Amino acid sequence: MKKLFICTALAIGLGACTTKESMESKLFANLDTTQAPGTNFFDYATGGWSKANPITDEYSRYGQFDALREKSREQLKELVLEQAAVKSEPGSNAQKVGDLYNMVMDSTLRNEQGTAPVKPLMDEIAALKNREDIVTLVAKNYRAGIGGMFGTGISTDIMNSNNNQLGLYQGGISLPEKEYYSDNDEVSVNIRTKFQEYVVNMFKLHGFTAEEAEKNMKAVMEIETRLAAKHLSRVERRNPMNSYHKMSYAEFKKDVPGFDWDTFYNVLGITGIEDINLAHPAAVKEAVAILANEPMEKIIAYLQWRVIRSTANELTDAIEAETFAFYGTVISGKKVQQPRWKRALDAVNGSLGDIIGQLYVAKHFPPAAKERMTELVKNLQVALGERIDAQEWMSDETKKAAHEKLNTFTVKIGYPDKWDDYSKLTIDPTLSYAENCRNMSEFGWQKHIDEKWGKPVDREEWHMTPQTVNAYYNPTTNEICFPAGILQYPFFDMEEDDAFNYGAIGVVIGHEMTHGFDDQGRQFDKDGNFANWWTEEDANKFNERTQVIVDFFDKIEVLPGLNANGKLTLGENIADHGGLMISMQAFKNATKDNPLPVVNGFTPEQRFYLSYSGVWAGHVRDEEIRNLTKSDVHSLSRWRVNGTLPHIDDWYTAFGITEECPMFVPEEERLKIW
């Protein structure tokens, strides 16, 4: 009882914030002051929001991120409905947006069409007589958005970041990660059982008998289990060199025989290949072995499954519902599907993102927001430079290289200078939605080839649309990007003071900058090449220090018997820590001459940490906790607060956290980096 009392809000002098009158702003309304900051800061800082915003049945998790995405979705809905409500000139962007949206909404027509739109794909697979024909068929389907046993594409060569290269990757499984096929705990076994039921039901919905469906399911399960066994895990894939095995094309064909790679790539439209990155050799070789040795009837069943799975959300309500029952409910814990208009909107936004983006920016992104963000980014860059200089464990040689990398950051804010061109894409309202999806996939693949094959890396390319509520750092271009969608409350508010904005969007900016110096990003130089710019001693010190946060998160029990994965989430945890350290430094720099006042009993520093924590307010279902813990490089929202703040010395000072508090971590056991 003594520990709980010492860590209560009243005990650290915040009693004034518990009155109704002082809960007027959104920041303070988020609080639950019956909780103790030093006992559970997440519940203290976000409990009020969670109580006022219960999770609804359509969500597996629902938080501030999702609330903003819902706001953005409403904004996009208005824009799309304007296009869908009128008959536009054929071939215009408005026609494409409107017709595509209406196709997804027309469930009556899709139910009448049944599985007929994909029957030609299924029949072509069923007609396979020899293994040689598999190559052409797999390539044709790949162009059309139908997955196979492996993936391929063109991306930046991490050893020469100005050049694009052809890559070949693991793929072909339907469950989220390889562990789902091998873990034998009760939950994993149940998921596999439910997955097998799902596969059987889907084959039956495509006209197969119960006996045929059961037989096909066993073939799918056998092949996918073989593939998964050779896949790299999510943790293994975090090491860039585990996915880099560049070789000459001639050498590659000798190393992976038994598949007509020339025909495969010719059909894909890629010719004149000189070299290739065989990113995941074991998985690709296993796929080729399966295609060479498994009975044709099993291969046919698997390839038909890839059609069924890839088109599951393009056909009837029954097929879509069956897919939701497994992926939505069994995997993630959702109770009901989202309304059809949301699914239709997401389909349009996913396929025609830059068309929607242009409309969105014109209406919802004021120039003043971009100007304010530009100023914030500059302040954060200065602060990160100061944090680099403050690291006593780092040598001057490594510091110099770190500054060079920081000073060459490319910053992208709001929206791109050039928009994607959809003039060659046809959305044909006389065709089914599924057939239009094939056409959109063909368009996307050809665009991918035209823009990247044999061409240098386009450093102006954006990897998110402007309306996206997110941000990113790209190590191969050494860039940070903040789309317009995230530049809204709770991340950014032109009406709020610096304590709020530095605690929210400031930490996001610092987070993305820190990715350039996390366990992965630090392995890339200022030009985006995978190259070592650290002294050996400094690299060892970095690894020793970051092991602290790996061990800390490994001990967190997220569900009974399931712990967080410190190795999987290391990069994001470092970035959260760095984002807080850098943004607080920038906040202090920005307000040193004009200190902010206490508001409703809260100091500026307290409001900074409350703003940060409020971003992560939310709920998550147990099924999704398990799914994310196995597959997501980000820690769960609760632990981005309760797992991160105990390693920030200034947080202890701001809230008077003492060693009697449950969240207290001795100073010598805290992460000390950046």
N, C-alpha and C positions, 0 to 999 in steps of 0.2 A: 504493500500500500504506500509505503514511503516513496518508492520510485515513481509510482504513478502520480502522486501529489506533486513532487518536485518538478515533474515534466508537464504539468498542466499549464494552460494559457494564463490562468490567474497567477500562478507562482512566478511567471517570468514577466509579469507586468503588462499583460495584454487584455486585462479584464474589460477595459473600455470598449473593446471591439465586439463584445457579446450582446450589446443592446440592439434592439430592432432599428433604432434611428440611424445607427452607424453602418448598417448593412445595405446602403443604397446603391453603391456601384456594383458592376458585374464581378469585379475582382473579389470584393468582400462577401458578396452573396454566395460565392463558391465555398465558403468556409463551413466547417462544422466545429465550433469551438467547444463542443463537449469532448472532443478528442484532444490529446496532448501532442504538441509538436514534436517532442523528443521521444514519443512512444510510437506514433504512426503519423508521419508528416503527410503522407499521401491522403489519408482519410481526413486529417485536420484541414488541409488546403483545398480538398476537392469534395468533401462529403456533402456540402450544401448543394453543389451542382449535381452530384449523383442522385440525391434525394429528389431534386426537382426535375430530373431527366432520366426516368427509369428506362431500362432497355426494353425495346419492343420486340415482338416475335420475329420480325424480319431480319434481325441482326444477331450475329454471333458475338459481336462486341460493338459497343456504342459509347463514343466519347466525344470530346471537343473536336477532334479531327473529323469525326463522322458528322457532327452537327454542322460544321462548316461545309463539308461536302454536300450535305442536304441543302444548305443555303445556296451553294453554287449550282446544285442540280435544279433548283427552282428557277434560278436565273437562266440556266441553259434551256430549261423547258419552255420558257417564254420565247426565247429566240428561235427554237426549233419549231414550235407550234405556229409561229408566224410564217415559216417557210412551208409547213405542211398544209396550212389552211387555204392556200391559193394555188392555182394551176400556173406553173412557171414555164419559161421557155425550155424546151428539151435540151439537155446537155448543160444547162446552167447549174451553178452551185446550189441555188435554191431548189431546183428540181431534184437534184441528187439527195439533198437533206430531207426534203419533204416526202419524196417517194419511199426512201429507205425507212423513215420513221413509220409511215403508214403501213408498209409491208409487215413490220414487226408487230404492229398493233392489230393487224387483221388476222386474229386467231381463227375465225370462221373459215377463211380460205385455206389457211395452213392445215387445219384439221381435215378439210375436204380432200386436200392433196395427199395427206398421209405421208408415207415414205417414198412415194413415187419420184420426188425430185432427186433422190440419191440412189434410186434403184439401178440406173446405168452404171454407177460406180461399183455397186455391190455385184452386179452381174459380170462386169469385166473381171473382177477378182475371181469370182466363181468359175470363170471360163479358163483360168490359168492352167496350162498343160505341162509346161516345163519351166525350169528355174531361170532360164535365160530371159524369159518374158517378164520376170519379176522386176528386173532392173528398170526397164522403161516405165512400167506401171507405177513403181514406187516414186520415181522422179516426177512423173506427170501429176500424181496425187500430191506430192510435196509442194509443187507449184500452186496447186489448188487449195492449199491449207489443210491437207490431210496428213497427219503425222505418220512416221514410220518407226523403225527401230533405232534410228540415230538422226541427228540434226546436222545441218550444214549452213554456212552463211559467210558473209564477208565482214570483217571487223578490223580494228586497228591492230597492227603488229606491235606488241608491247616492247619489242627490242628495237623498233624503228618507228616511232610514233607518227611520222609523216606518211607512212605507207599503210595501205589496206592489204589484208591477206585473206586467203581462203582458209576456213577452218572446218573441222569435222568433230562432232560432239556426241556425247552420250545422250540417250533419249529412249522413248518407246515404252515408258511405264505410265500407269494410270493413277497409282497412289502417290501421295505428295512427295515421299522420300523413300530411299532404299530400305530404311529400317522397318517400314510398314510391312515388308515382305518377310522379315526374319525375326523381329521381336516376338517373344512368346509370352509376354504378360497378358493378363486376361483381356484388357482393353484392346490390345493389338490383334489378338486372335479373333475377337468379336468383329473388329473392323474388317479383317480379311473375310470372315464369314459373310458379312453384310455386302462386301464388294462382290463376292461370287454370286450372291442372290441378285444383285444389281445387274451384273453382266448377263445372267440368264434371262432376267426380265426384259432387258433391252433387246436381246436377240429375238425373243418372242414378239415384242412389239414391232419388229421388222419382218414378221411373217414366218419365223422359224418355228418348228414344232418344239414341244417341251424336251423331247429326246435330243433333237439337234442342238437346241440351246444349251443343254447341260454338257454335251460333248464339246461344243465350241468354247464354253466357259473354261473347261479343264485345259484346253489347248492354250487359251489366253493366259490363264494363271501360270501354267508351266513355263511359257515363253517369257512372260514378264518377270517371273521369279529368277529365271536365268539371267536376264538382262540386269536386274537390280543388283544381283550378287557381284557383278563386275563394275558397277557404278562407283564413282568416288562419292564420299559422303559430303554433306554441306560443309563440314569443318575442313575436310581435305581440299575442297574447291576454293577455300579462302586463301590458299597459298597459290599465287599466280603461276608459279613454275610447275605446279602439278597439272596445269592445263596448257602447257606450252611444250610442244614437241615438233618443231618445224623441221621439215626435210624436203628434199627435192621430190617432185611429183613422181619421177621414175623410181626413186627409192621407196616412196610410199606404196606404189603398186606392187613392188616386190615384197614389202613388209606385210601388206594386207591383200593377199591374193584371193581368188575365188569369187570376185565380184567385178563386173565390168564397169569400172569407174569412168572410163572414157565415155561410154554411152550414158551413164548416169548424169555426168556433168554436161554433156552435150544437150540432153533433154532439158536440163535446168537452164541452159543458155550461157554456160560458163565454158569458154574455150581458151586455148593458149595458156594452159596452166603450167607454171614453172616450178612452183613449190606450194606446200600446203602445211598447215598446222594440224597434226593429228592430236587434237587436244586430249582425248581420252582413249588411248590405244586399247586397253583391255576391254572396254565396253563396245567399241566399234568392232573389234575382232570377234567378240562373242556374237554380235549381231550377224556378222557375215557367216560365222560357223552355223548359227541357227538356220539362216536362209539356205545354207548348203546341205545341211544334214537332217533337219527335221522333216518328217513326212509332209508332202504337199498339202494334205488336208488340214494339218495343223497351221501351216503358214497361211493358207487361205482364210481359216477362221480368225487368225490374229489380224491379218490385213483388213478383213471385213470389220472387225472390232474397231480398228483405227478409224474407219469411216463412220461407224456408229457413234463412237465417242466424240469425234471431231465435229459432227453435225448435230449433236444432241440438243442444242438450243435453237435450232433452225427449223424444226419440223412441228410435230403435233404437241398439244398441251400434255397429253399422256406421257410422251417421251421426255418432255421438259420437266414434268413433275417427278418422274422416276429418277432423273438425274439430280434434281434438287434434293430428293429424299435421301440420296446417298451423300453427295458432296456438301449439300447445305446443312442437313440435319445430322447424319452420322459423323461426318468429319468435323463440322464446325458448330453444331448445336443450334442452328436456326430452327425456328418453329414453322414459319410460313415464308413463301416466296415474296419478294418485293412486288408491288403492283406492276402491272404490265407496262405502264407508261414509263416507269423508271428503267425497266429492262430495255425498252425500246430506245430510250434516251441514251443509255449506256452503249447500246449497239451503234448508234449514230455517232456518238462522241468518240468511240473507239476506232471507227472506220474513217471518219471524215473530220478528224480532230482539228486540223488547221482551218478548215472552213468555219467551224464553230468558234475557234479561237479568235479569228478576225472580228466576228460579231461581238464576242464577249469583251474583248479589249476595248473596242470602240464605245461600249456602253458602261462598262464597270471598272475601268482602270484609269483613274485620273492622273495626269502628268505629275501632280504634286506628290503622289505616292511614290512614283519612280525617283523623283528628286530626293525625297526623304530617305529612301532605301539606299541610294547612291552614297549619301552622306554617312549613313550608318555603316555601310560596308567599309568605307575608307577608315572610319574610326576603329572598326574591328581589326582591320589590317595593321594599323598602328599598334593596337593593343597586343596582337599576336606577336609582333616584332619585339615588344617589350617583354612579353612572357618568354620568348626564346632567349633573350639576353639574361633573364633572371634565373635560368636553369644552371645551377652550380655544378651539376653532374655532367654537363655537356661541354666539350672542348670548343675552343674558338674556331677551329677548322670546320667542325660540323655546324656550328652556329652560322658561320659565313655562308655555307651552302644552303642552310635552311632559310636564311634571309633572301638569297637569290631566288629560291623557289617561291617564297611568299610574294616577292616583288614582281613575279611574272604571272601571278594568278590572272586568268581571264574571268571577268565578272559579267554574268548575263542576268538581266533583271526585267521581269514583266513579260516580254514577248520577243520573238525573233525579228531580225531586220528583213528576212525574206520568208515567204510563206510557201508551203508545199503546193505544187501544181496538180490539180485533179482533172485537168482538161481531157486526158486520155482515158479516164475512168467512165464507164457507162453503167448507170443504174437503170435497169430496164423494168418498168412496172408490169410488162406483159409476162415476165418470167417469175418463177417462185422466189421466195426469200432465200432459200438454200442455193439456188442457182446463181443468184446475185452475190451471195457470199463467196462462191467459187470464183466469180469474176473479180470480186474485190481482192481476193487472195492472189489471183494471177496478176492483177494490176500492182499490188504491193510488192510481189516478188520481182517483177520486171523493173519496177522503180528502184528496188534495192540493187539489182544488177547494173542498171544504167548509171546510177549515181556513184557506185562504189568500185565496181570491177575495173581494174586497170587504172584507177584514178587515185590521186592523193587523198588523204584524210581531209574532210571538210570540217575545219575547226569552227565554222559558223553554225553547224548543225545543232539543233536543239533535240534533246532526248526526252522532253516532256512538252505537252501542249501548254499554252498560256493559262488555260482554265484549271490545270491540275493543282490540287491542294497538296503540295509536296515541295521538295527541293533536292538537289543532288550535287555531289562532287564527282568529276570524271578525271581519274588519274592520268589517262593517256593524252588529255588535252590540258591538264592542270587548270581546270575551270570549275567555278562554282555558279550554280544557276538557281534563281528564285522566281518561279513563274508567278504571274499576276494572281492566280487563284489562292496562294497562301498569304498574300499581302492584305489580309482582312483579320478582324477579331476572330479568335483570341490571340493570333500571332502578331497582329499589327493594327494599331488604331491611331489615326492622326489626331484624335481628340485626347488621347491619354498622354501622361507625362513620360519622361525618360525611364523612370523606375519600371514602369509597365513594359514599355517597348524593348528596352534592353534585356529584361527578364524573359521576354517571349521571342520576338523575331531576332533580337540580338543574339540570343543563345543559338537559335537556328543557324544564323550566319556563322557564328563561331564554331558550331558543330560541323558545318560543311567545310570550313577552312581546316579544322583539325583533321578531317579525313585525309588531307594531304600529308599528314604527319602521324597517322595511326599505324598499326602494325602492318597494314597493307600499303597504304598511301606513301609511307616513308620509303618504300622500296622503289619509288618512281622519282626521277629527277625533274628539274624545272621545265624540261622540254617534253615531259610525258613518257620518257623511256624507262624501262625497267633497268635501273642502274644503281649501284651502291655509292652513295655520297656521304656515308658515315664512316668514322674511324671504327675499327673493330672494337675498341674499348667502349666507345659510346653506344654502339649497337648492343653490346652485351649488357650495359647498364640499362638501356631502354627495355630490353627483354626481361631483365630482373625486376624492374619496377612495374611493368605491366602485368607480370605474373601475379602480383598482389590482387588485381581486380579480377583476374581469371579465378583465383582461389576463392575470392569473396563471393562471386556469383555462383560458383559451383556448389556452395553450401546452402544456397537459398532453395527452400522447398516450395515449389509453386503449386503442387497438388500432393496429396498423400502418396509418398513413394516416388515422386517425380521431381527432380531438381532442375534448376536452370542450367544452361550450358555456357560456362564462362568462355570457352574457346570459340564457340560459334558466334557469340555476341561481343567478342573482345573489341573489334573495330568500332562498333556503335557505342559501346560503353566508354571507350577512350574519347570518342567524339563528343558524347554528352558531357563528360568531365571537362574536356578542353573548352567546349562551348561555354560552359558556366564560368570557368576561370577567365577566359578571354573577354567575355561580355561584361563581367563585373569590372574588369580592369578598364574597359572602354567606358563603362558607365561612370566610374569614378573620375576618369579623365574628363568626360563631357560635363560633369557637374561640379568639378572642384572649385570653380570660381563663383558658381551660383548654386549652392547646396539646396536640394529639395527639402520641403518641410515634412513634418510628421503629419500623416493623414489618417483620421479615425483611429489614432493610437498606434499606427504602424509607421516605423521608420522607412526611409527609402530603400534600405538594404532588405528589410523584411518584405516589402512590396515586390522587390525584384525576385526573390525566391518564391513568393506566392504566385507571381505571374508565370514563372517557369513551370511550377507544379500544376497550375490550373490548365495549362495546355494539355496535360496528360490525364485530366479527369475522365473517368469513364468506367464502364462495366465490361466484363468479358465472361463468357460461359466456359464451363469446365472443358467441354470438348474442344473449344478453340484454344484454351490455354495449352492443352496437350499438343494440338496441331502446331501452334506457333512455336512452342518450346522445341519441337523437333525440327522445324523447317525455317524459322525466321531468324535472321541475323540481328534483329532488334530485340532487346529485352522487353518484357511485358511492361505496360504503362506504369503499373504500380511500382515496379522496381527501377524504372527510369527516374523515379523520385526517391523511394526508400532505399534503393541500392546505390544511388549516385551521390545524393547530398551528404551522407555521412563521411564522404571522402573530401569534402570541401571545408577547409578550416574556417572560412569566413561565415559559413552557415551557422556554425556553433556559436560564434560571437553574436551574430544577428539575432538569434532566438534564445540565447542563454542556455544552450544545451550542455548539460554537465554529465559527468561519468556515471551518475545515478540513473540516467535515462537509457531505456532499452536500445535506442538507436545509436548510442555513443560507440564510436570506434576509436581506440587509442591512436594518438597521432602517429606513432611509429608504424602502425598497421594500415595507414591510409595511402591511397594512390597519390604519388607525388610526381606529376609530369605535366608539362605545359602550364 
